[in-house]
Amino acid sequence: MAIWKKEHYKLGEHPRAKKVMCVETGEVFSCAKEASVKTGISRPRITDVANKKQGRKTAGGYKWKWV
């Protein structure tokens, strides 16, 4: 990947990044990776909950949804 792309695709700046919200706290993150970094919860678990994967209701004790 070109250097200029790496610089522009920093945390939450990817053109396809989707905002995710923690339902209990109401906090909105620019992407699942940012939410993972700030909360310490696994990114795949956050996305599983936001995508309503069968059998997964919470990640880190919180409910998540796409904004």
C-alpha positions as CSV (number, residue, x, y, z in Angstrom):
1,M,0.0,0.0,0.0
2,A,1.3,3.5,-0.8
3,I,2.6,5.6,2.0
4,W,0.1,8.3,1.5
5,K,-2.8,5.8,1.8
6,K,-1.4,4.5,5.1
7,E,-1.3,8.0,6.5
8,H,-4.9,8.7,5.5
9,Y,-6.3,5.3,6.7
10,K,-5.5,5.9,10.3
11,L,-7.9,4.9,13.1
12,G,-11.4,5.7,11.9
13,E,-10.4,7.6,8.7
14,H,-10.9,4.7,6.3
15,P,-13.5,5.7,3.7
16,R,-15.6,2.6,4.4
17,A,-15.4,2.8,8.2
18,K,-18.8,2.6,9.9
19,K,-19.7,4.4,13.2
20,V,-20.6,2.1,16.1
21,M,-22.4,3.0,19.3
22,C,-22.4,1.5,22.7
23,V,-26.1,1.3,23.6
24,E,-25.6,1.5,27.4
25,T,-23.3,4.5,27.5
26,G,-24.5,6.2,24.3
27,E,-20.9,6.8,23.3
28,V,-20.3,6.8,19.5
29,F,-17.0,5.7,18.0
30,S,-15.8,6.4,14.5
31,C,-15.2,2.7,13.8
32,A,-15.2,-0.7,15.6
33,K,-11.4,-0.6,15.9
34,E,-11.5,2.7,17.7
35,A,-14.1,1.3,20.1
36,S,-11.9,-1.7,20.7
37,V,-8.8,0.4,21.4
38,K,-10.7,2.7,23.8
39,T,-12.7,0.0,25.7
40,G,-10.3,-3.0,25.5
41,I,-13.1,-5.2,24.0
42,S,-12.3,-7.4,21.1
43,R,-13.1,-5.8,17.7
44,P,-14.5,-9.0,16.2
45,R,-16.9,-9.3,19.2
46,I,-18.1,-5.7,18.8
47,T,-18.8,-6.3,15.1
48,D,-20.5,-9.6,15.8
49,V,-22.9,-7.9,18.2
50,A,-23.5,-4.9,15.9
51,N,-24.2,-7.3,13.0
52,K,-26.6,-9.3,15.3
53,K,-24.8,-12.6,14.8
54,Q,-26.8,-15.5,16.2
55,G,-26.0,-16.2,19.8
56,R,-24.1,-13.0,20.4
57,K,-26.0,-10.4,22.5
58,T,-23.2,-8.4,24.1
59,A,-19.4,-7.8,23.9
60,G,-17.6,-6.8,27.1
61,G,-21.0,-6.7,28.8
62,Y,-22.3,-4.0,26.4
63,K,-24.7,-4.0,23.5
64,W,-23.4,-2.4,20.3
65,K,-25.1,-1.1,17.1
66,W,-24.1,0.6,13.9
67,V,-25.0,4.3,13.6
